[in-house]
Amino acid sequence: MNTPSLPHTTHTPQKYTGPSAAEVLAQRKQFLNPGIFLYYNAPIMLVEGKGQYLWDDQGRRYLDGIGGIVTVSVGHCHPHVIAAANRQNATLQHSTTLYLHPNVGAFAEQLAAKLPGELKVCYFVNSGSEATDLALLMARAYTGNYDVIALRNGYHGGNASGMAVTGQSTWKYNVPHSFGVHHAIAPYPYRGPYGYGDAEAGRKYADDVKSLIDYATPGKVAAFIAESIQGVGGFVEFPQAYLQHTYAHIRATGGLCIADEVQTGFGRTGTHFWGFEEHGVIPDIVTMAKGIGNGCPLAAVVTTSKIAQSLVGKVHFNTFGGNPVASAIGTAVLEVIEQERLQENSLKIGGQIKAGLERLKAKYSIIGDVRGKGLLIGIEMVKDRTTKEPAKAECAAVLEHTRAMGLLIGRGGLWGQTIRLAPPMCITPADADFILEVFDAAFAKL
């Protein structure tokens, strides 16, 4: 099998003249958080990006198949986004919401226009973790209750409240941050008790939420929080009607429904702008981050005016949320998604990739499941399709093989057994062909 070749690009990267990767790694080990980890046995040092491509310090080009962990939505260093940031940086870099500035209101109006129903009040923060924290505060203040129901296998952030509702032990420290949080069974058709062939799977998984309400939190539910597709958990799609039944159970108790759109939002799933729309529901609160700023530290919580009143009695303030530069970037990202029809592209190219992966699944038994929507695709690897024993080492090997061929991808799932593919939404059919050729070669090496 020939080594796949990256599609042509007209961009010429700058010659890198900074410190070596070895020097940067040594510096990182001495001065940075020891808990952060690196992909790959030989870490890559990335120094330039353009569109869907990245370059390392040696000038080697890669196709970014994970979008900076689903963060780069419209492409690295998009000229429209960079121009908007530069214009604002040249006039006023920072002004808190204690003062008026036209950017923040304009951005809020454009963002609210993308949401259905009464979801029209925006709170701007700096990260998805912070958005989770604010959404939980809001739900508890509004309902007067404390208990929250989340999902096993879910991920909602790295701060204390985000860890509390995260349903994976990998991301939780053994400290008391989970008081009042109850985790329901993950609606995981591939591994859960109700599979793809069960037409009632959505209702059955939702019954576990009802059980928690009845036995653990009677009359005390503040909120239910879930990603529309579980991201860190391995791009797990929920069965149809699951959120409809679950939302009905939560609302019957007076609780609120929070949709985590940090990875699924902004057109990435292709069929809709927001992942929850695929399920025919409208949440009470929506959290978003990552793709909203295309790499800028920007996030938001959007809710209804009625729920927003719950935080009026005290002072609520965020130093950097909605600052002029971040707001200019957020507005520019929305404009690019619309102008370049990137949601439509996500549906088209995602369909091309997923169809190709299904063909590879028929060819390689180590692929247990292919799932996802648009440009949010998971490939779950198993040692045996009957036992579904996670193929953790093999998944790690595929990451190494794809990197060697010029494709950067991610891993997820409780055991690190699922390949995560979420490239910038600007990728082309030629990029999709390259991705499939690389995967074919990588699986063949196993």
C-alpha positions in Angstrom: 0.0 0.0 0.0 1.4 3.4 -1.0 1.8 6.1 1.6 -1.1 8.5 1.3 -0.2 12.1 0.1 -1.6 15.2 1.7 -3.8 17.3 -0.6 -2.1 20.3 -2.2 -2.0 23.7 -0.5 -0.9 27.0 -1.7 0.2 28.2 1.7 3.9 28.5 2.4 4.8 28.4 6.1 7.3 30.7 7.7 10.7 29.2 8.6 10.7 28.4 12.3 13.7 29.9 14.1 12.8 29.4 17.8 13.9 27.0 20.5 14.0 23.3 19.7 11.2 20.9 20.6 13.6 19.3 23.2 14.2 22.6 24.8 10.5 23.4 24.9 9.7 20.0 26.4 12.4 20.5 29.1 11.0 23.9 30.0 7.5 22.6 30.1 8.5 19.8 32.5 10.1 22.2 34.8 7.6 25.1 34.9 4.2 23.8 33.7 1.4 21.8 35.3 2.8 18.2 35.7 -0.7 16.8 35.2 -1.1 17.8 31.6 -0.3 15.1 29.0 1.0 14.9 25.5 -0.2 13.0 22.5 2.4 10.7 20.8 5.5 8.9 21.9 7.6 11.7 20.4 5.7 14.9 21.1 5.0 17.2 18.2 5.7 21.0 18.4 3.2 22.8 16.2 4.2 26.3 15.2 1.9 27.4 12.4 -1.6 26.7 11.2 -3.7 27.7 8.1 -7.1 26.4 7.4 -7.3 22.7 8.1 -3.5 22.3 8.1 -0.8 22.5 10.7 3.0 22.7 10.5 5.6 21.6 13.1 9.0 23.2 13.9 10.6 21.1 11.2 8.3 22.4 8.5 6.3 19.2 8.2 2.6 19.6 7.3 -0.3 17.7 8.9 -4.1 17.6 8.4 -5.7 18.6 11.7 -8.2 15.8 12.2 -9.2 16.9 15.7 -9.5 20.7 15.3 -7.5 21.5 18.4 -9.8 19.2 20.4 -13.0 20.4 18.5 -12.0 24.0 19.1 -11.0 25.2 15.7 -14.3 25.5 13.8 -13.7 27.7 10.7 -10.0 26.9 10.2 -6.7 27.9 11.7 -5.9 31.6 11.3 -9.0 32.4 9.2 -8.3 35.8 7.5 -11.8 37.2 8.4 -11.5 36.2 12.0 -7.9 37.5 12.3 -8.8 40.8 10.6 -11.7 41.3 13.1 -9.4 40.6 16.1 -6.6 42.9 14.7 -9.0 45.8 14.1 -10.3 45.6 17.6 -6.9 45.1 19.2 -5.7 48.3 17.5 -8.4 50.4 19.1 -9.4 48.9 22.5 -8.3 45.5 23.8 -10.3 45.4 27.0 -13.4 47.0 28.4 -15.5 45.2 31.0 -19.2 45.0 30.9 -19.3 47.7 33.5 -19.1 50.0 30.5 -20.9 50.1 27.2 -19.2 48.8 24.0 -21.0 48.0 20.7 -19.3 44.6 20.1 -20.7 42.7 23.0 -24.4 43.6 22.3 -24.0 43.0 18.6 -22.5 39.6 19.2 -25.2 38.6 21.7 -27.9 39.5 19.2 -26.4 37.5 16.4 -25.8 34.5 18.8 -29.3 34.7 20.2 -30.7 34.7 16.6 -29.2 31.2 16.1 -31.1 29.7 19.1 -34.8 28.6 19.1 -37.6 29.6 21.4 -37.0 32.0 24.3 -33.3 31.3 24.5 -32.3 34.9 24.0 -30.3 36.1 27.1 -26.5 35.6 26.8 -23.8 35.5 29.5 -20.2 35.5 28.2 -17.4 33.7 30.0 -14.0 32.3 29.1 -14.3 28.5 29.0 -16.6 25.6 28.9 -15.8 24.7 32.5 -16.8 28.2 33.5 -20.0 28.0 31.4 -20.9 24.7 33.3 -20.4 26.4 36.6 -22.6 29.3 35.7 -25.3 27.1 34.3 -25.5 25.1 37.5 -25.5 28.2 39.6 -28.4 29.6 37.5 -30.4 26.4 37.7 -30.0 26.2 41.5 -30.8 29.8 42.0 -33.9 29.6 39.8 -35.4 26.4 41.3 -34.3 26.8 44.9 -33.1 23.1 44.7 -29.6 21.8 44.7 -29.5 18.2 43.3 -28.4 17.7 39.7 -28.7 14.7 37.4 -25.9 14.1 34.9 -24.8 11.1 32.8 -22.1 8.5 33.2 -19.5 8.8 30.5 -20.2 12.5 30.2 -17.7 15.4 30.5 -18.4 19.0 31.5 -15.2 20.6 32.6 -12.1 20.6 34.7 -13.1 23.0 37.5 -14.7 21.7 40.7 -18.4 22.0 39.6 -17.5 20.7 36.1 -15.8 17.6 37.7 -18.9 17.1 39.9 -21.2 16.5 36.9 -18.5 14.7 34.8 -19.3 11.0 34.8 -15.8 9.6 34.1 -13.3 8.9 36.9 -10.4 9.7 34.6 -11.2 13.4 35.0 -12.1 13.6 38.7 -9.9 14.1 41.7 -10.7 12.4 45.0 -12.0 15.6 46.6 -15.5 16.4 47.9 -17.0 18.2 44.8 -19.9 15.9 43.9 -22.4 16.6 46.7 -25.9 16.6 45.3 -24.9 15.1 41.9 -26.4 11.8 40.7 -25.3 10.0 37.5 -27.7 8.2 35.4 -26.9 5.3 33.0 -25.2 6.6 29.8 -27.6 6.2 26.8 -24.8 4.4 25.0 -26.4 2.0 22.4 -23.1 0.3 21.5 -22.2 -0.7 25.1 -25.4 -0.1 27.1 -28.2 -2.5 27.9 -30.4 -1.2 25.1 -28.8 -1.4 21.7 -29.2 0.1 18.2 -31.9 -2.4 17.3 -34.2 -1.4 20.2 -36.8 1.0 19.1 -37.7 1.8 22.7 -34.1 2.4 23.8 -34.5 6.1 24.3 -37.5 5.7 26.6 -35.8 2.9 28.5 -32.6 4.8 29.2 -34.7 7.8 30.3 -36.5 5.5 32.8 -33.2 5.5 34.8 -33.4 9.3 35.1 -37.0 8.9 36.4 -35.8 6.3 38.9 -33.2 8.7 40.2 -35.9 11.4 40.6 -38.2 9.0 42.5 -35.6 7.4 44.8 -32.7 9.9 45.2 -34.0 13.4 44.6 -37.8 13.5 45.1 -39.0 17.0 44.5 -35.4 18.4 44.7 -34.1 18.4 41.2 -32.4 21.6 40.1 -31.3 20.5 36.7 -30.4 17.7 34.2 -27.2 18.3 32.2 -26.0 16.4 29.2 -23.9 16.8 26.1 -26.0 16.5 22.9 -23.3 13.9 21.8 -20.9 12.8 24.4 -17.5 14.2 23.4 -14.6 13.0 25.7 -16.7 9.9 26.2 -16.1 8.9 22.6 -18.6 10.8 20.5 -21.5 8.7 21.8 -24.9 9.4 20.1 -28.0 9.1 22.2 -31.0 7.0 20.9 -33.9 8.9 19.4 -36.5 10.2 21.9 -34.1 9.9 24.9 -33.8 13.6 25.5 -37.6 14.1 24.9 -38.5 11.6 27.6 -35.7 12.8 30.0 -36.7 16.4 29.6 -40.3 15.5 30.4 -39.3 13.7 33.6 -37.1 16.6 34.7 -39.6 19.3 34.0 -42.4 17.4 35.8 -40.4 17.9 39.0 -39.8 21.6 38.3 -36.1 21.1 37.3 -34.3 22.7 34.3 -32.7 21.1 31.3 -29.2 22.1 30.4 -27.7 21.3 27.0 -23.9 21.2 26.8 -23.1 22.3 23.2 -19.4 22.8 23.8 -18.4 20.2 21.1 -21.6 19.8 19.2 -22.6 23.4 18.5 -22.1 25.8 15.7 -23.1 23.6 12.8 -20.6 20.8 13.3 -23.2 18.0 13.3 -24.3 19.2 9.9 -28.0 18.6 10.1 -28.6 21.4 12.7 -26.7 24.4 14.2 -27.1 22.8 17.6 -26.9 19.2 18.6 -30.1 19.2 20.8 -32.1 20.2 17.7 -31.5 16.7 16.3 -33.6 15.4 19.3 -36.5 17.7 18.9 -36.1 19.4 22.2 -35.5 23.0 23.4 -33.4 23.2 26.7 -33.8 25.8 29.3 -30.1 26.7 29.4 -27.4 26.1 26.8 -23.6 26.1 27.4 -21.2 26.6 24.6 -17.4 27.1 24.1 -14.5 25.8 21.9 -15.8 26.4 18.4 -17.5 29.7 19.4 -14.2 31.5 19.3 -12.2 29.3 16.9 -9.4 29.1 19.4 -10.1 32.3 21.3 -10.8 31.7 25.1 -14.5 32.5 24.7 -17.6 30.7 26.0 -21.3 31.5 26.7 -24.4 30.5 28.6 -27.7 31.3 26.9 -31.1 31.1 28.7 -34.5 32.6 28.9 -35.3 36.1 30.3 -37.4 34.4 33.0 -34.6 32.2 34.2 -32.0 35.0 33.9 -34.0 37.0 36.5 -32.8 34.5 39.1 -29.4 36.1 39.1 -30.6 39.7 39.2 -30.8 39.9 43.0 -27.0 39.9 43.5 -24.2 41.4 41.5 -23.1 39.1 38.6 -19.9 40.1 36.9 -17.2 38.6 34.6 -14.0 40.5 34.1 -13.2 39.2 30.6 -16.5 37.8 29.5 -17.7 39.7 26.4 -14.7 41.9 26.1 -14.4 43.8 22.8 -11.8 41.5 21.2 -13.5 38.2 22.1 -16.9 39.6 21.0 -15.4 40.7 17.6 -13.9 37.2 17.1 -17.2 35.5 18.1 -19.1 37.7 15.6 -16.6 37.0 12.8 -16.8 33.2 13.5 -20.6 33.3 13.1 -20.2 35.3 9.8 -17.7 32.8 8.4 -19.9 29.8 9.2 -22.8 31.5 7.4 -20.8 32.9 4.4 -18.8 29.7 3.7 -21.8 27.4 4.4 -19.7 25.4 6.8 -22.7 23.6 8.4 -23.6 22.3 4.9 -20.0 21.3 4.4 -19.9 19.4 7.7 -22.9 17.4 6.6 -21.5 16.7 3.1 -17.9 15.8 4.1 -18.9 14.1 7.3 -21.1 11.8 5.3 -18.3 11.1 2.9 -15.9 10.2 5.7 -18.5 8.1 7.7 -19.5 6.1 4.6 -15.8 5.4 4.0 -15.3 4.3 7.6 -18.2 1.9 7.3 -16.4 0.3 4.4 -13.3 0.0 6.6 -15.4 -1.5 9.4 -16.4 -4.3 7.0 -12.7 -4.8 6.2 -11.2 -4.6 9.7 -12.8 -6.5 12.6 -11.0 -4.4 15.2 -13.5 -1.6 14.3 -16.5 -2.2 16.6 -18.6 0.8 15.9 -18.6 3.9 13.7 -20.9 6.7 14.9 -21.4 10.5 15.0 -23.0 13.3 13.0 -21.3 15.6 10.5 -17.7 16.3 11.4 -18.0 14.7 14.8 -17.1 11.0 14.2 -16.1 8.3 16.6 -14.4 5.0 15.7 -14.6 2.5 18.7 -12.0 -0.2 18.6 -12.5 -3.6 20.2 -10.3 -6.7 20.4 -13.4 -8.9 19.8 -16.8 -7.8 18.4 -18.7 -10.3 20.6 -17.1 -9.4 23.9 -16.4 -5.8 23.0 -13.2 -5.8 24.9 -11.7 -2.3 24.5 -8.7 -2.2 22.1 -6.8 0.5 24.1 -3.3 -0.3 22.9 -4.3 -0.7 19.3 -6.1 2.6 19.4 -2.9 4.3 20.7 -1.0 2.6 17.9 -3.4 3.9 15.3 -2.8 7.5 16.6 1.0 6.9 16.1 0.5 5.4 12.6 -1.8 8.3 11.4 0.6 10.9 12.8 3.5 9.3 10.9 1.4 9.7 7.7 0.4 13.3 8.3 -3.0 13.1 10.1 -3.6 14.2 13.7 -6.5 12.7 15.4 -7.8 12.3 19.0 -8.8 9.6 21.5 -11.7 9.2 23.9 -13.8 6.8 25.8 -13.3 5.5 29.3 -10.5 3.2 28.2 -9.1 5.4 25.5 -10.5 2.9 23.0 -12.2 5.4 20.6 -10.7 7.4 17.9 -12.2 10.9 17.8 -12.3 12.7 14.4 -13.4 16.4 14.4 -11.5 18.4 11.9 -12.0 22.1 11.1 -15.3 22.5 9.2 -13.6 23.8 6.1 -12.1 20.5 5.0 -12.5 19.4 1.4 -13.5 16.2 -0.4 -9.8 15.6 -1.1 -9.0 15.9 2.6 -11.7 13.3 3.3 -10.1 10.9 0.8 -6.8 11.4 2.4 -8.2 10.7 5.9 -9.8 7.4 4.7 -6.6 6.4 2.9 -4.6 7.0 6.1 -7.0 5.1 8.2 -6.9 2.2 5.8 -3.2 2.1 6.0 -3.1 2.5 9.8 -5.5 -0.3 10.4 -3.6 -2.5 8.0 -0.5 -2.0 10.0 -2.2 -3.6 13.1 
